[in-house]
Amino acid sequence: MPEPAAPAQLRGIGVSPGLAGGPLLRVAGVPALPAPEPVTDPAAEADRAVAALREVVAELTRRADRSGEKTLVDVLRAQAMMAEDPVLLDAVREKVLAGSDGPHAVDAAFATHRAAFEAAGGYLAERVADLDDLRDRAVAVCLGRPMPGVPSPGHRYVLAAWDLAPADTVDLDPEQVVALVTESGGPTSHTAILARALGLPAVVACPGIRDLADGTTVLVDGASGVVRTGVDPAEVAAAENADRERRAAVAAVSGPGRTADGHPVALLGNVGSAREVAAADGAEGVGLFRTELLFLDRAREPSVDEQAEAYREVFAALDGRRVVIRTLDAGADKPLPFLGQADEPNPALGVRGLRLVRQRPELLHRQLAAIARAAEQTGAEVWVMAPMVATRAEAAGFADAVHSAGLPKAGVMVEVPAAALRAGQLLEVVDFLSIGTNDLSQYAFAADRQSGLLAELLDPWQPALLRLVAEVGAAGRAAGKPVGVCGEAAADPLLAPVLVGLGMTSLSMSSRSLGPVRAALAQYSYADCVRLARLALDADDPEQARKAVS
């Protein structure tokens, strides 16, 4: 009798660790647009089309209200705001009055918005998938059909999609959906971020997943990025049992971050609110407090009093632990209504982050005044860092502003290759550095973070990216100053020892990643970490780097 064929496998990018399997099911697609229909009452048809968009807004708002996950709530409310855009509603109405029926008017209006977002690049280009989801939902309502959504078959399954819309994630029942696989997306896509928030194994940028028939049993490895097909239920059960044992062992490791021989590595949390601080149980502090979340839906800049109160809540929740607060990370590619910035030909390379000071220096001064007030009121240990710093002069100017505000510790983020290559010079004028690996990858490889076709270039195991991290680590050791990682790379338990071996003194991540990273570091001595770092640096590609380290 011939030996059975070995199970086939697909390979993508693992973005949320864990092992889980089951039959593969897909997100239900939107119905295709039928042929255009004549419109006998344009005014009534326009009202119907606009009402469809408002129904989508209401559904997104209901989902946000049902969700207990802060990340999901923020994303859903931001998406609902896009569907309420008066410019979009007017465009839909104009299309109908020009002769289109409701579904085609909605489709055409969103196509115009989509093209504008893609042309803008950067943050707006990253929101194209959100626009597509809004269009699909509104078209379905216009056609009198259910909005696209997640299956609910009553049993455990692996959810597959081209990309997963934020609205869909609210319907994910963890008793049924055990893993996520998408053909599009990258390490910093919505799917990746939300999968980590939900604690689900996930693989993105996985070509071929849509070719599998519904019901095909698959086993998803969210760490390696491998999706195996042709597996039987017994193999899935064994893998999941092994994963549960691994998670139990991880949970048993407690205390501050350190290697097996006691080398300290501060394990910190990434947060955007006091509520997220409470969720980051086990963190030794906060390594990234994203202040721009306070600004997202504001038509005017929050006052110093408003900002100080929001910062005070976070500082007080930390109960004496260190917090690294990032000044406003916004600009042309992350537009805020009150900034009123002009369009730029390449916004991802334009005026954003600290570069806003060139046009609006008062923004930084008011924010620093609010941070200083909140720090004084709470007695918190507050370090302040700026995003998108490229030169020593920029770093020195920021440090002067921080110290003039009465704040003791000033640092900068390393997101631009120039900053990594000149890390030693930056450390002459600042107190610490924090590497944002998401943007550093994007700029080092000239690869858009949201492009599924380029996702392999954004793999945090890319040796060229690790070489830049090594430059920063070496500069930190020479200066005797702390350097850390606050990008998504810090959340990878396999990569964490490599980052420590490259000289990182802290790693900052989402709350669910703290335990696995703590347990991973405890398995290696500091000398082991240095050895693993050399192996990863010497590899030719990410896959080889992973194999050398694992």
PESUL-V765579 format. One record per pair of residues at least 12 apart in sequence whose C-alpha atoms are under 10 Angstrom apart, sorted by the first residue. I is the first residue (numbers start at 0). J is the second residue. Records with the same first field share a line. If there is no record, write none. Layout:
I->J  J
This chain:
4->229
5->228  229  230
6->217  227  228  229  230  231
7->217  226  227  228  229  230
8->207  217  218  219  225  226  227  228  229  230
9->205  206  207  208  217  219  224  225  226  227  228
10->202  203  204  205  206  207  208  219  220  223  224  225  226  227
11->180  181  182  183  185  201  202  203  204  205  206  207  208  220  221  223  224  225  226  454  455
12->180  181  182  184  185  186  191  201  202  203  204  205  220  221  222  223  224  225  454  455  457  458
13->180  185  186  191  200  201  202  203  204  205  219  220  221  222  223  224  225  226  458  491
14->179  180  185  186  187  188  190  191  192  194  195  199  200  201  202  203  204  220  221  222  223  224  458  487  488  490  491
15->178  179  186  190  191  192  193  194  195  196  197  198  199  200  201  202  203  220  221  222  223  224  490  491  511  512
16->178  194  195  198  199  200  201  202  219  220  221  222  223  224  242  490  491  492  493  512  515
17->177  178  198  199  200  201  219  220  221  222  223  238  239  241  242  243  245  246
18->177  178  199  200  201  218  219  220  221  222  223  226  235  236  238  239  240  241  242  243
19->155  156  157  176  177  178  179  199  200  201  217  218  219  220  221  226  235  236  237  238  239  240  242  243
20->155  156  157  176  177  178  179  200  216  217  218  219  220  226  227  228  230  231  232  234  235  236  238  239
21->154  155  156  157  158  175  176  177  178  214  215  216  217  218  219  228  230  231  232  235  236
22->154  155  156  157  158  212  213  214  215  216  217  218  228  232
23->155  156  157  158  159  176  178  179  180  208  209  211  212  213  214  215  216  217  218  228
24->149  150  151  152  156  157  158  159  160  176  209  211  212  213  214  215  216
25->148  149  150  156  157  158  159  160  161  179  180  181  208  209  212  213  214
26->147  148  149  150  158  159  160  161  162  163  164  167
27->145  146  147  148  149  150  160
28->135  136  139  146  147  148  149  160
29->132  134  135  136  137  138  139  144  145  146  147  148
30->135  136  138  139  142  144  145  146  147
31->135  138  139  142
32->102  103  106  135  138  139  142
33->102  103  142
34->100  103
35->98  99  100  101  102  103  104
36->98  99  100  101  102  103
37->98  99  100
38->95  96  98  99  100  101
39->98  100
40->95  96  100
41->92  93  94  95  96  97  98  99  100  101
42->92  95  96
43->95  96  101
44->92  95  96  98  99  100  101  102  104  141
45->88  89  91  92  93  94  95  96  99  100  101  104  105
46->91  92  95  101
47->92  100  101  102  140  141
48->88  91  92  95  100  101  102  103  104  105  137  138  140  141  142
49->82  83  87  88  89  90  91  92  101  104  105  137  141
50->88  137  140  141
51->101  102  105  136  137  138  139  140  141  142  143
52->79  82  83  87  88  91  105  133  134  136  137  138  140  141
53->79  82  83  88  137
54->82  136  137  140
55->79  82  83  133  134  135  136  137  138  139  140  146
56->75  76  78  79  80  81  82  83  133  136  137
57->79
58->75  79  136  146  166
59->72  74  75  76  77  78  79  80  82  133  165  166  167  169
60->72  75  76  77  78  79  80  166
61->75  76  169
62->75  76  166  167  168  169  170
63->75  76  79  166  169
64->76  169
65->169  170
66->168  169  170
67->169
68->169  193  196  197  275
69->196  271  272  274  275  278
70->165  189  192  193  196  197  270  271  275
71->165  166  167  168  169  189  192  193  196  197
72->165  166  169
73->165  292  295
74->129  164  165  166  189  193
75->129  164  165  166  167  168  169
76->166  296
77->129  295  296
78->126  129  130  132  133  165  166
79->129  133  166
80->296
81->126  129  130  133
82->109  129  130  133  134  137
86->108  112
87->105  108  109  111  112
88->105  108  109
89->108
90->104  105  107  108  109  111  112
91->103  104  105  106  107  108  109
92->104  105  108
93->108
94->106  107  108
100->141
101->137  138  140  141  142
102->134  135  137  138  139  140  141  142
103->138  141
104->138
105->133  134  135  137  138  141
106->131  134  135  137  138
107->134
108->134
109->127  130  131  133  134  135
110->130  131  134
112->127  130
113->126  127  128  129  130  131
114->127
115->127
116->130
118->343  344  345  346
119->331  332  342  343  344  345  346  347
120->331  332  333  343  344  345  346  347  348  447
121->331  332  333  334  345  346  347  348  349  447  448  449
122->329  330  331  332  333  334  346  347  448  449
123->331  332  333  334  346  347
124->332  333  347  447  448  449  450
125->184  188  189  332  333  447  448  449  450
126->189  449
127->449
128->162  163  164  165  184  189  449
129->163  164  165  166  189
130->164
131->164
132->146  147  162  163  164  165  166  167
133->146  164  166
135->147
136->148
147->164  166  167
148->163  164  166  167  168  169  170  171
149->163  166  167  168  169  170  171  172  176
150->167  170  171  172  175  176
151->170  171  172  175  176
152->175  176
153->172  174  175  176
154->174  175  176
155->172  173  174  175  176  177  178
156->173  174  175  176  177  178  179  214  215  216  217
157->175  176  177  178  179  180  200  201  214  215  216  217  218  219
158->171  175  176  177  178  179  180  181  201
159->178  179  180  181  182  201  202  203  208  209  211  213
160->179  180  181  182  183  203  208  209
161->180  181  182  183  184  203  204  205  206  208  209  451
162->179  180  181  182  183  184  185  188  189  190  203  204  451
163->179  180  181  182  183  184  188  189  190  191  193  203
164->189  190
165->189  190  193
168->189  190  193  194  197
171->197
173->197  198  199
176->199
177->198  199  200  201  219
178->194  198  199  200  201  202  217  218  219  220  221
179->191  194  199  200  201  202  203  219  221
180->200  201  202  203  204  205  206  208  209  219  221  224  226
181->201  202  203  204  205  206  207  208  209  451
182->202  203  204  205  206  207  208  209  451  452
183->202  203  204  205  206  449  450  451  452  453  454
184->202  203  204  205  448  449  450  451  452  453  454
185->202  203  204  205  447  448  449  450  451  452  453  454  455  456  457  458
186->202  203  204  437  448  449  451  454  455  457  458  459  487  488
187->203  437  438  448  449  454  457  458  486  487  488
188->203  448  449  450  451
189->449
190->202  203
191->203  487
192->487  509
194->221
195->490  509  510  511  512
196->509  510  511  512
197->511
198->511  512
199->221
200->219  220  221  222  224
201->219  220  221  222  223  224  225  226
202->219  220  221  222  223  224  225  226
203->221  224  451  454
204->224  450  451  452  453  454  455
205->224  225  226  451  454
206->451  452
208->226
211->228
215->228  229  230
216->228  229  230  231  232  235
217->229  230  231  232  235
218->230  231  232  234  235  236  238  239
219->235  238
220->238
222->491  492  493
223->493  542  545  546
245->515  518
246->514  515  518
248->514  515  518
249->513  514  515  516  517  518  519
250->513  514  515  517  518
251->514  518
252->514  515  517  518  519  521
253->281  513  514  517  518  521
254->266  281  282  283  514  517
255->267  281  282  283  517
256->281  282  283  505  506  513  514  516  517  518  519  520  521
257->499  517  518  519  520  521  522  523  524  525
258->496  499  517  518  519  520  521  522  523  524  525  526  527  528
259->518  519  520  521  522  523  524  525  527
260->520  521  522  523  524  525  526
261->520  521  523  524  525
262->499  504  520  521  523  524  525  526
263->499  504  505  520  525
264->283  483  495  496  499  503  504  505  506  517  520
265->282  283  284  285  286  483  503  504  505  506  507  517
266->281  282  283  284  285  286  483  489  504  505  506  507  508  512  513  514  516  517
267->279  280  281  282  283  284  285  286  287  320  321  322  323  483  484  485  489  505  506  507  508  509  510  513
268->280  281  282  283  284  285  286  287  288  322  323  485  506  507  508  509  510  511  512  513
269->282  284  285  286  287  288  289  322  323  324  485  486  487  506  507  508  509  510
270->285  286  287  288  289  290  292  313  322  324  507  508  509  510
271->287  288  289  290  291  292  293  310  313  324
272->288  289  290  292  293  309  310  312  313  314  316
273->288  309  310  311  312  313  314  315  316  317
274->312  313  316
275->288  313  316  509  510
276->288  312  313  314  315  316  317  510
277->313  316  317  510
278->509  510  511
279->317  508  509  510  511  512  513
280->510  511  513  514
281->510  511  513  514  517
282->317  320  507  508  509  510  513  514
283->317  319  320  321  322  505  507  513
284->317  318  319  320  321  322  323  380  507
285->313  314  317  320  321  322  323  324  381  382  485  506  507  508
286->321  322  323  324  325  382  433  483  484  485  505  506  507  508
287->322  323  324  325  382  383  384  433  435  484  485  486  507  508  509
288->310  313  322  323  324  325  326  383  384
289->323  324  325  326  327  328
290->306  309  310  324  325  326  327  328  329  366
291->325  326  327  328  329  333  335
292->327  328  329
293->305  306  309  310  327
294->306  327  329  335  336  337
295->329  333  334  335  336  337
296->335  336  337
297->335  336  337  338
298->335  336  337  338  339
299->335  336  337  338
300->335  336  337  338  362
301->337  362  365  366
302->365  366  369
303->362  364  365  366  367  368  369  370  372
304->365  366  368  369  372  373
305->369
306->365  366  367  368  369  370  372  373
307->365  366  367  368  369  370  371  372  373  374  376
308->369  370  372  373  376
309->369  370  373
310->324  369  370  371  372  373  374  377
311->369  370  371  372  373  374  375  376  377  378  379
312->373  377
313->373  377  379
314->370  373  374  376  377  378  379  380  381
315->373  374  376  377  378  379
316->377  379
317->377  379  380
318->377  378  379  380
319->377  378  379  380  381
320->379  380  381
321->379  380  381  382
322->379  380  381  382  383
323->380  381  382  383  384  408  409  410  433
324->370  381  382  383  384  385  409  410
325->352  382  383  384  385  386  410  411  412
326->352  353  362  363  366  367  370  383  384  385  386  411
327->351  352  353  355  362  363  366  384  385  386
328->351  352  353  354  355  385  386  387
329->350  351  352  353  354  355  386  387
330->346  347  349  350  351  352  353  354  355
331->343  345  346  347  348  349  350  351  352  355
332->345  346  347  348  349  350  351  352
333->346  347  350  351  352
334->346  351
338->355  358  359  362
340->355  358
347->438  441  442  447
348->387  442
350->387
351->386  387  388
352->385  386  387  388
353->384  385  386  387  388  389  393  394  397  411
354->385  386  387  388  389  393
355->387
356->393  397
363->385  397  400  401
364->400  401  403  404
365->404
366->404
367->383  400  401  402  403  404  405  406
368->401  403  404  405  406
369->404
370->382  383  401  404  405  406
371->383  401  402  404  405  406  407
372->404  405  406
374->405  406
375->405  406
380->406  407  408
381->406  407  408  409
382->401  406  407  408  409  410  430  431
383->397  398  401  402  406  407  408  409  410  411  430  431
384->397  398  401  408  409  410  411  412  429  430  431  432  433
385->397  398  401  409  410  411  412  413  432  433
386->410  411  412  413  414  415  433  434  435
387->411  412  413  414  415  418  435  438  439
388->410  411  412  413  414  415  416  417  418  425
389->411  412  413  414  415  416  417  418  419  420  421  422  425
390->415  417  418  421  422  424  425
391->417  418  421  422  423  424  425  426  427  428  429
392->424  425  428
393->411  425  428
394->409  410  411  412  418  424  425  426  427  428  429
395->409  410  411  425  426  427  428  429
396->428  429
397->409  410  411  428  429
398->410  411  428  429  430
399->428  429
407->430
408->429  430  431
409->428  429  430  431  432
410->425  426  428  429  430  431  432  433  481  482
411->425  426  429  430  431  432  433  434
412->431  432  433  434  435  436  439  482  483  484  485
413->425  432  433  434  435  436  438  439  467  468  471  482  483  484  485
414->433  434  435  436  437  438  439  440  441  442  443  486
415->434  435  436  438  439  440  441  442  443  467
416->438  439  440  441  442  443  444  464  467  468
417->439  442  443  467
418->432  434  439  467  470  471
419->432  434  439  466  467  468  469  470  471  472  474
420->466  467  468  469  470  471  474
421->470  471  474
422->467  468  470  471  472  473  474  475  478  482
423->470  471  472  473  474  475  476  477  478
424->474  478
425->471  474
426->471  474  475  477  478  479  480  481  482
427->474  478  480
429->480
430->475  478  479  480  481  482
431->475  478  479  480  481  482  483
432->471  472  474  475  480  481  482  483  484  503
433->471  481  482  483  484  485  486  503  504  505  506  507
434->467  468  471  472  482  483  484  485  486  488  489  503  506  507
435->468  483  484  485  486  487  488  489
436->457  458  459  464  465  467  468  484  485  486  487  488  489
437->457  458  459  485  486  487  488
438->457  486
439->457  459  464  467  468  486
440->456  457  458  459  461  463  464  465  467
441->453  454  456  457  464
442->457
443->456  457  463  464  467
444->456  457  461  463  464
445->457
455->540  541  542
456->540  541
457->541
458->488  540  541  542
459->486  487  488  489  491  494  541
460->488  491  494  497  535  536  538  540  541  542  543  544  545
461->535  536  538  539  540  541  542  543  544  545
462->534  535  536  537  538  539  540  541  543  544
463->536  537  538  539  540  541
464->536
465->497  498  501  532  533  535  536
466->501  532  533  535  536  537
467->501
468->482  483  484  498  501  502  503
469->497  498  499  500  501  502  503  532  533  536
470->501  502
471->483  501  502  503
472->498  499  500  501  502  503  504
473->501  502  503
474->502
475->502  503  504
476->501  502  503  504
480->504
481->502  503  504  505
482->502  503  504  505  506
483->498  499  502  503  504  505  506  507
484->498  499  503  504  505  506  507  508
485->505  506  507  508  509
486->506  507  508  509
487->506  507  508  509
488->506  507  508
489->503  505  506  507  508  509  512  513  516
490->506  507  508  509  510  511  512  513  514  515  516
491->508  512  513  515  516  519
492->512  513  514  515  516  517  518  519  520
493->515  516  519  520  545  548  549
494->516  519  520  528  531  532  535  544  545  548  549
495->515  516  517  519  520  528  532
496->516  517  519  520  521  522  523  524  525  527  528  529  530  531  532  548
497->520  525  527  528  529  530  531  532  533  534  535  536  548
498->528  529  531  532  535
499->520  525  527  528  529  531  532
500->524  525  526  527  528  529  530  531  532  533
501->528  529  530  531  532  533  536
502->528  529  532
528->548
530->548
531->544  545  547  548  549
532->544  547  548
533->547  548
534->546  547  548
535->547  548
